[in-house]
Amino acid sequence: MIRAFNADKPFPRFVQEQVAADVLFPDTADGIEAIGFIAAGLWDFIGHAELPESKTDGKIARHLDPDDMVANTIGAFSSLTVHCAQCHQHKFDPISQED
């Protein structure tokens, strides 16, 4: 991020690298480094290391981390909230529960 800022990288390119560099720019150093957030993901020690996947709490923890990443990405770049689409259809936003 600091290198992108210092190089005055255009914001659309920066966002593309952060969200989909593995597909759009697979052979560039910036692309490989930028994808770290999405590729590495979040790490919840309790949810991933201490709770086995056979328990309900372990399954919930493994579901919530990627869900948070998707919700934060869509919220930041589309100004939409999508957390509630897990449980019901949006009344006004174009995000269905199926999406």
C-alpha positions as a printed NumPy array, in Angstrom:
array([[  0.   ,   0.   ,   0.   ],
       [  2.79 ,   2.421,   0.83 ],
       [  4.541,   1.652,  -2.453],
       [  1.283,   2.212,  -4.373],
       [  0.742,   5.525,  -2.595],
       [  4.317,   6.69 ,  -3.192],
       [  4.108,   5.684,  -6.869],
       [  0.838,   7.605,  -7.231],
       [ -0.854,   4.452,  -8.522],
       [ -4.351,   5.155,  -9.885],
       [ -7.042,   4.158,  -7.396],
       [ -8.943,   1.872,  -9.808],
       [ -5.763,  -0.148, -10.425],
       [ -5.052,  -0.276,  -6.682],
       [ -8.54 ,  -1.655,  -5.99 ],
       [ -8.254,  -4.216,  -8.779],
       [ -4.966,  -5.433,  -7.319],
       [ -6.386,  -5.667,  -3.806],
       [ -9.488,  -7.608,  -4.82 ],
       [ -8.526,  -9.71 ,  -7.855],
       [ -4.813,  -9.484,  -8.592],
       [ -4.448, -13.253,  -8.792],
       [ -6.717, -13.222, -11.852],
       [ -6.028,  -9.806, -13.386],
       [ -2.286,  -9.411, -12.738],
       [ -0.927, -12.868, -11.847],
       [  2.671, -12.305, -12.937],
       [  3.383,  -8.933, -11.328],
       [  5.065,  -8.378,  -7.969],
       [  2.515,  -5.724,  -6.979],
       [ -0.325,  -8.057,  -7.872],
       [  1.063, -10.958,  -5.877],
       [  1.661,  -8.804,  -2.81 ],
       [ -1.66 ,  -6.988,  -3.054],
       [ -3.736, -10.153,  -3.013],
       [ -2.417, -11.006,   0.458],
       [ -5.493,  -9.738,   2.292],
       [ -7.936, -11.827,   0.287],
       [ -5.674, -14.869,  -0.111],
       [ -4.485, -15.038,   3.479],
       [ -7.821, -14.024,   4.917],
       [ -8.641, -13.308,   8.472],
       [ -7.431, -15.546,  11.25 ],
       [ -9.545, -16.173,  14.306],
       [ -7.37 , -18.264,  16.615],
       [-10.257, -19.562,  18.721],
       [-12.463, -20.282,  15.707],
       [ -9.774, -21.929,  13.608],
       [ -7.313, -23.515,  16.008],
       [ -9.203, -24.341,  19.167],
       [-12.643, -25.294,  17.838],
       [-12.79 , -28.401,  15.685],
       [-14.76 , -28.203,  12.477],
       [-16.956, -31.027,  13.725],
       [-18.511, -28.681,  16.314],
       [-21.152, -26.13 ,  15.388],
       [-19.089, -23.216,  16.77 ],
       [-16.159, -24.228,  14.558],
       [-18.37 , -24.292,  11.473],
       [-19.801, -20.875,  12.355],
       [-16.329, -19.376,  12.855],
       [-15.135, -20.72 ,   9.492],
       [-18.22 , -19.211,   7.847],
       [-17.971, -15.768,   9.452],
       [-14.418, -14.886,   8.378],
       [-14.954, -15.039,   4.59 ],
       [-18.392, -13.512,   5.076],
       [-16.822, -10.52 ,   6.838],
       [-14.281, -10.128,   4.035],
       [-17.016, -10.101,   1.368],
       [-19.25 ,  -7.757,   3.357],
       [-16.411,  -5.306,   4.059],
       [-15.241,  -5.311,   0.441],
       [-18.729,  -4.717,  -0.941],
       [-19.442,  -2.13 ,   1.741],
       [-16.249,  -0.227,   1.002],
       [-16.496,  -0.189,  -2.778],
       [-20.234,  -0.351,  -3.483],
       [-21.692,   1.402,  -0.428],
       [-24.062,  -1.515,   0.121],
       [-24.611,  -3.623,   3.181],
       [-24.84 ,  -7.343,   2.546],
       [-24.676,  -8.967,   5.99 ],
       [-28.455,  -9.153,   6.246],
       [-28.679, -11.019,   2.913],
       [-27.583, -14.143,   4.779],
       [-31.019, -14.339,   6.35 ],
       [-33.44 , -12.466,   4.103],
       [-33.895, -10.635,   0.807],
       [-33.068,  -6.927,   0.698],
       [-36.13 ,  -4.756,   0.354],
       [-34.447,  -1.915,  -1.496],
       [-30.885,  -2.955,  -2.405],
       [-30.24 ,  -5.203,  -5.419],
       [-28.607,  -7.975,  -3.364],
       [-30.615, -11.153,  -3.084],
       [-30.078, -13.907,  -0.563],
       [-29.149, -16.17 ,  -3.467],
       [-26.337, -13.783,  -4.535]])
